[in-house]
Amino acid sequence: MDFHYPNGKRYKPAHSPAAKPKADKKWTYSNRGMTLEEDLNETNEFYLSRGLAVIHKKPTPVQIVNVDYPRRSAAVIKEAYFKTASTTDYNGVYKGKYIDFEAKETKFSTSFPLKNFHKHQIVHMTSVLKHKGICFVILRFSSEGEVYLLEAEHLLYFWERMETGGRKSITKEEIVQYGHPITLGYQPRIDYIKVIDSLYTLH
């Protein structure tokens, strides 16, 4: 099935889903090769099942333009377009506070490219902060297996630096300095709420 952006450009996934490993006693949760999105989805399911928070991945609206009907009882989508540019990946509520965040990963080990973000996402994050919501990004260095929560305020600073002629990435040192490391666990996998609790006084 082909997906296209509003400008007609064909959508190409950043990566194909990792193959699931065969059963092996030596295989552990920590090396399952899950994507950041899969890890966060499992984390959010854990929060929801425990009554801790209600946070979901936002669906991306698409416009279907070509459908094949191989059988009267079945339909196969052959071509579709993203109707509008998406904002951030996840949103929801935690302890009465609106939560909104984007999740990105990179294979680089010394910096995080700002091209991974888009202008409309920056505008959206700015609006969330203006309305006193909790907004951040979760960054994963896939080659290192390291995950950080970086508050949106810092991302906006680095974005403005780029737009005024500065570097087009955030250095690893800057992420370590301004971000908050998240140790990978089992349940939940990426416990970002623990970081939120350390940063904000919520009741």
N, C-alpha and C positions, 0 to 999 in steps of 0.2 A: 504494500500500500504506500502511495506517495503522499507526503504532506508538503505544503508550500506555505511560505510566509506571505503576508499581504502584498509584498512587492513582487511576488511570483517566484522568488528564489526557492529552490528545492531544499527542504529541511533534511539535514544529515545528522543523525545522532552522534554525540561526542564519542560514544563508545558502544559496543554491543554488550548485552548482558553477560556477565561472567558465568561460565558453565558451573553448575553445581557439582561439588566433589562427590565422589563415590564414598560409601560408608567406609570409614577407616577409624580404628580405635585411637590412632595417633592424631587424628584431625581434631582441632579445637575450635571453639567459637571465634577466637581472636584472629584466625587466619582463613576464614571462609571466603575471603575475596569479595565481600559484599560492597556495593556502591554506597556512597554517602547517602543518597536518597533512600535506599533500602534500609540502611541503619537508622535513619531518622524516622522513617515510617514505622519501624518496629518500636522505636522509642516512644513515639506518639501513641501507638496502640497500647503500650504499657501504661503510660500516663492516664489514658482514657479508661482502661480496665480497672485501674486502682482509684479512679475518681479524683486524680490529682489535677488534671488540666484537660481542656478540650481544644486540641490543636490539630489541624488537618492540612494536607497539601492541597493547594488551590487547583481546581481543574482548569485546563486550558481550553477556551472555547474554539471550536473548529466549525468550518462550513464545508459540508459534504457536497462534492460536485459530480462525482461519478460512482455509481453503485451498480454492482453486478448481481444478478439473481440466478445463480446456478440451479437453484431449486425454488419452488414456490414458497417453501417454508423457511428459506434461508436467504440472507442478503450479505454480500461481501463489499465493503467499502474499498474502492480502487484508488480514489484520489480525493484529497481534502486540503483545505487551506486553514491556517491559523487566522481567525477573524480579527483579533486585536492583539497588540503586544501585551504580554503578561507583565505583572508587576513583580512581586516577590513570590517565593515558593510556598511559604507556609504562613498561616495566621490562625488566631484563636484567642482563647481567654484563659487566664490563670490568676486565681485569687482576685477576681474582679477587674483585672487589668488587661487591656488589649495587647496581644503579642503578635509581632510581625517580623519575619526574618527570611533571608535568602541563604541558600546553601551552595557553596562552590568548592571544587577541588582542583588541584593542579599537580602535574608531574614534576614541576620544578621544585628544587629543594632550597634555593636561596632567596626566592622572591615570589610574590603572588601578582600576576599580571592584572592590571585594572581593566584590560579589554574583556575580561570575563564578565564584567558588569556592563549595563546599558544605561543610557541617559534617563530613560523613562523610569528605571528602577531607582535611580538616585533621586529623581523628582518625587517619586512615591515615598521613599524613606524620609525625605525632608518633610513631607506632609504629615506622616505618622508622628514624627518627633514634635512637630508644631502642635499637634493635638494631644501631646503628653502620653502617647503610646510607647511601649517598650519595643525598640527596633534594633536589630543587630544582624550580623552575618556569621555563619558558621563556615569556617575555612578548613579544608583538609589538605595536607601535604601527603599525597597518596604514596609517594616513594618512601617517606619517612614514617607513615602511619600516625602522624600527629594531627590533632584536631584542636582548633582554637575558636573561641567566641570573641568576636570583635564588635564592640558597640558601634552603631551606625554613625555616631558623632565623629568617630575617628575615620571611618571610611569616607565620609563627606569631606573631611580635611584633606585626605590623600587624593581624592578625586579633584578637588579644587586646585591642589598643587599641580596635578597633571595638566589641568586646563589652563593654567597660567604659565606653562612652559617647563614644569618640573618633570621628574621621572615618571614613566608610565607603569610603574609597579610599586607594590609595597614590599619593602625588604623584609626578610625573615626576622631580622633583628627588631624592626619596628613592630611586627606582629607579636613577637615575644614580649616586647616592652609594653605595648598598649592592650594586647589581647589577653585572654584568659584560657589557659590550657584545659582541655577536657580529657580526663583519663577514660579510655574505652573500658566498658564493663560488660556484664552479661545481661542483666535486667535492671535498669534500662541500659541500652547499648551506648548511647551518647547522652549523658545526663546533663543537658544544658540548663534544666530548671535549677539544679544545684548552684550553678553560676549565677543565675538570676537572683536566687535567694541571697547570695553573698553581695550583690550589687544594689539591690533595692529593698526597701522596707515595705513589705506587702502584708495585708491582713486578710 
